[in-house]
Amino acid sequence: MSDVIGSDRTVAVVGGGVIGLAVARRAALAGWQVRVHRSEERGASWVAGGMLAPHSEGWPGEEHLLRLGLASLNLWRNGFLDGLPPEVVTARESLVVAVDRADVADLQTVGSWLAGQGHPVTFTTSARDVEPLLAQGIRHGFIADTELAVDNRAVVEALRAHCDRLGVQWAPPVTDLAEVDAPVRVIANGLDAPALWPGLPIRPVKGEVLRLRWRRGCMPVPQRVIRARVHGRQVYLVPRADGLVVGATQYEHGRDTAPSVTGVRDLLDDSCAVVPALGEYELAECAAGLRPMTPDNLPIVGRLDDRTLVAAGHGRSGFLLAPWTAEAILAELDGAPLPEAELVGAR
């Protein structure tokens, strides 16, 4: 541990999304004096689906991300939810289904890969017995019974409230690290991290997300996350107290956050192809967010210099990986890096 770190257990976290708040809370719980520089603008954490789904989001070639995701899901289940209201958890199982033969093949590819990694899932050819609201032609799927979903907005608010109770201080956002007067700085502002540390390989990937609200007379909200492959496109349906979050498209379009007609249409078509009853729900919100992606889809978590750490580039896995990221940063702060925490230069 450097003299700078050892002389003062004060850390400034730049970023007030789920990653920044998770890091701030963990550091405060460990006895660090914490200041968070945050903006009032709503970023990726506000638009996210809130799925904690390492199995159902897995894909061959992403073995490292799967391991991180499973480790972080275990932390969600064993401690990270402490201090948060229980209602932030909105589902406790995922059902992944396929619509046509090509989608079935993709489903089997993922299932075989997971089994090869030592994490088998339960296949079914009677998916409608598991979820009766599915369209009649859908039969094939697998169940990931340890996955969770959380209300992303409720989690962010609850983390802020917990930070308040722990004495975390709040400060305005910064555009230059020189503005951050603290012995240790953690860059955790997602897509804007390269502005503070040029060279971080993080780029924006746009994704539209819809919110459907249950109405009187409609079929009930599904009790589990439903993920589907619809003619090669992925769609997910994530329960909320008053309806569902439907997502998400994925394409590179700079920093454009305006929902497009094509993206919204595809999400509506695909979600109703999976659960036809959703056509009666209220279309309550259309939004688009920017995922902070890296070239290999792995987050950048580790030390940049004696005073500066980074926790950014979480892509589609920000909520899932928040607990692991917080533990990795705390380990760096305390001078005992986790084996999985990687420097950007080692990537």
N, C-alpha and C positions, 0 to 999 in steps of 0.2 A: 504494500500500500504506500502511495506517495505521501510526502510530508504535507502537501496541500490538502489531501483528503483527510489525513489523520489529525490535522490541526483544528478542524471545525466540521462537525457533523451537520452541515447545512447543504441542501441540494435544491437547485432550481430546475423544475421540469417545464419544458417548453411544449405546450400542447394540452388541450383540455378535452380531448376525445376519450374513448374508452381506454386506450393504451396509456395516455398521459395520466389519467385519473387512477388507473390500476397501479401504475408505478408509484404515484404520489401516496396513495393510501398504504401500500406495502412498506414504503420507506418510513412513513409516519408511524406505523405500527411497530417498526423496528427501532424507533427512538430518534430518527433523523428529524431535523427541523426542515420543513418542506415549504417551498413557494412554487405555485403553478402560474405560469404565464399563459393566459388563455384568451381566445377571442369569443365574442358573443355570437359570431356567425355559426350556422349549423353546417357541420361537415359530414364526412362519410358515416360517422357513428349514428347520426340522426336518421339516415336512410336505410341502414342495414336491416337484414332480415332477422338477425339474432340467433342463427342456427349454430349449435355446438355439435358439429357433425363430421368428425374425422373419417368415419367409415363411408358414409353416403356421398361425401365430396371427394373421396379418394380416387386416384387414377394411376395406372402403371407408370412408373418413372418418378413418382412423387413419394418415394419411400421415406425420405427424411421428413417431409411435411407431415406424413401420416404419424410418424413416431412423436413428433412435437405435438401434434393435435391430440393424440391419445394421452400423452403425459399431461397436457393442459386440461383436457376433459376430466381427468382424475382430480386435478386441483379444484376445478369447479365443484366437483362432488364432495370434496374433502377440505373445506375451509374457505374457499373464495366467496361463497354465498353468505358467510357469517357477517352479520351487520347489515345485510340487505333484506328487504321485506320478502317473504316467501312467494308472494304473487308475481314476482319478476319472472319466475319460471312458468312458461305457458304450455309446454309439452314435454313429455318424458319418453318419447320413442319416435323413431323415424320409419316410414314405409317408403321404399324406393320401387317404382313400378315402370313398366315399359308399355308403349302403345302399339308399336308394330314389330315385325320380325327383326328388323335391323336394330331397333331399340332393345329387343330381348338379347341380341348378341352382345351389345355393349354392356348390358346388365350382367350377363354371364362373365364377360371379361373382367369387370370390376370385382365380382364375387370371387372368381378364381384367384385373382391377384391378392385380394384380402386374405383368402385362405392360405395362400402361399406365404404371406407375411406372418402367419400365425394368428390371424384375427378373423376366423370364419363368421359368416353371417347366415341367418336362417332363410333359405329360399322357400318360396311358395308358388304354387300354380293356381291358388284360389285367393287372389288378393282381395276380392270383394267380400270374402268371409272376414277378412281383417278390417276392411274399411268399406262398408256397404254403400257409401256415397260415390264410389268410383263408377266410371262409365262401364256399361255392360260388357264391352269387349276386352276389358283389361283383366288379365289373369296372372301374368308373371310379375314377380317382385321379390324383394328380400326385406327383412326386418332388421333394423339396427336398434336393439332394445336398450342400449346404454346411452344413446344420444339424448340431448336435451335441446330445448329452444327457450330463449329468454326474450322478454320485451326490451328491445334495445334502448328505447327512450327511457323506460323506467329504470334500467340498469345505470345509465349515465347519470340520471338525477339522483339515484340512490348512492352512487359512488361519490358524487359531489357532496351530498348531505353527510355521508360518513367522514369524508375529508374535513368538512367543517367541524364535526364533533371532535376530530383528532387534532384540531388546531392548525390545519394547513392554511397558509396565506394565499391570497389571490392577487394577481398582478396583470397588467395589460399585456397583450401580445407583443412580440419583438420581431424585428426584421433583420437583426444583426446580433450575433452572439456577444459582441462587445458591450451590448446593452444589458447583458445578464451579469449582475454583480453577485456572484456566489462562488464558493470554493469549487463546487462541482455542478456541471450542467448536464441535463439529459435532454437530448433532442427527440421529441416524441410527437411532432406535429405533422406526421403522415406525409401527405403530398408536398407540403412546403418544406420538408427537411432539407432538400438540396439547396434551397435558398440560404440556409444557415451553414451548410457544410457542402460546398460545391464538389461534385463528383459522386455523390451518393446516387446509385443507379435506380432511381424511383421515377416512375412515369404514371400519368393518369389513365385509367381504363374506365370508361363510362358504363353505368348500369342503371336501367330504369327499374323502378319498383312501384307496385300499386298497393293500395290498401282498400280492401273490400269490407263493408260493414254489414253485419247481419241485420235483417229487417224482420218484423213480425210476420209470421206466416211462411218464412223461408225454412229450408232444411237446416238442421243445427250445424254449428261449426265443428269440423273434425277435431278429434282430441289428440292427434299426433301430427307431426310434420309429414307431409306427403311430397316426395320428390319424384319427378317423372322425366323420362326422355320421350319427347314428342317429335317424331320424324327428325331425329338428330339434335333437336334443340332441348335444352334443359329448362325446366320450370320447377319452382318450389312453392308450396303453400304452407305458411307457418301460422299456427293459431295465435290469436290474441283474445283478450277478454271480450271484445265486441266484434270480432270478425277474423279476417285473415290478412297477412302480408303475402303478396304474390311477387315473385322475382325470378330471375333478374336477367336482363339482357347483358351482353358484354361485348364492347367494341371500343376501339381507340378513336377518339374524336376530340383531341386536345382537352381543353378545360370547359367544354360545352356541358352545361347542366340542365338544358331545356329538354323535357321529355319529347320524344319524337312520335309522330302518328304511327309509324311502322313498328317501333318498339312496343308501344302500348297495345296496338292491335295484336301483335304476336303473343304478348303475355295474356291478353284476354282470351284469344282463340285457344291457346295451349292449356290454360287453366280450366276452361270450360270443356275441353276435350277430355280432361282427366276427371273433373267433377262437374258434370253438367248443371247441377243445382246452383252453382255459383252465378249463373246467369240472372238469378233473381236477387242477388245481393246488391247493395248500393255501392257504386264506384265512388269512394270517399276521397281518394287522394292519388294523384300521379306525381311522381318525383323521380329525379335522377341524381345519382351520386357518383363520385370519382374514387375508385379504388386505387390506393397507392401500391402499384405492382412493381416487382423486381424481375429481372430476366429469368431467374430460376424459380420464381414464385415462393421463395423462402424469405422470411423477414430478416432485416439487418439489425442484429441485437449484439451489442458489445461495446468495447472501448475504442475511442478514436484518438485520444491523447490523455495526458495526465488529468486534465480537468473535464474532459468531455466524453459522454457516453451517448449512444444512439439506440433508439427503439422505434423503428419505422419500417415501412415497406411490407405491411402485413396483408396487403391485397384483400382477398375475399375472406380472410380468416382472422380479422381483428378481434372480434368478440371471443371466438374460440381460444385464441392464443394469448389473451390478456393476462390470465393468471400465470402462465409459464413465463411470459415476458417480464412481469413484475418480479418474479423470483429470480430470473436471470440478472436483471438490473441490480436488485438488492445484493446478490452475490458479488457482482462487480464492485459495488459500492463498499462492501465489507472486505474486499480483497481476496475472495475465494470464488473465482469464476466457475459457473456450472460447466460441465463438459460439453454441453450442447450449445452454449453461448458462443457465437462466432464473431470475430472481427470482420469488418467489411473487407479488409485487405486479404483475408483468408478465403474469400469466396471464389 
